[in-house]
Amino acid sequence: MTNNKRKQKKKDTPLFRNNITDVELGQELGSIRQEISQLSQSSISFFASYIV
């Protein structure tokens, strides 16, 4: 399987199964927001250490 075909197959795969509930979606979005927040804090700390 070529690299392009592998990418295409992955792209065609649905991100969520069709019957995801609002609660499950909310939990997933909540965890994504939490991870983004942690990444933001890590980035701020990282860059702050170079500024000082």
Summary of the structure (lengths in Angstrom):
residues: 52
radius of gyration: 17.8
end to end distance: 49.7
largest distance: 50.1
contacts: 85
relative contact order: 0.07
helix: 77%
strand: 0%
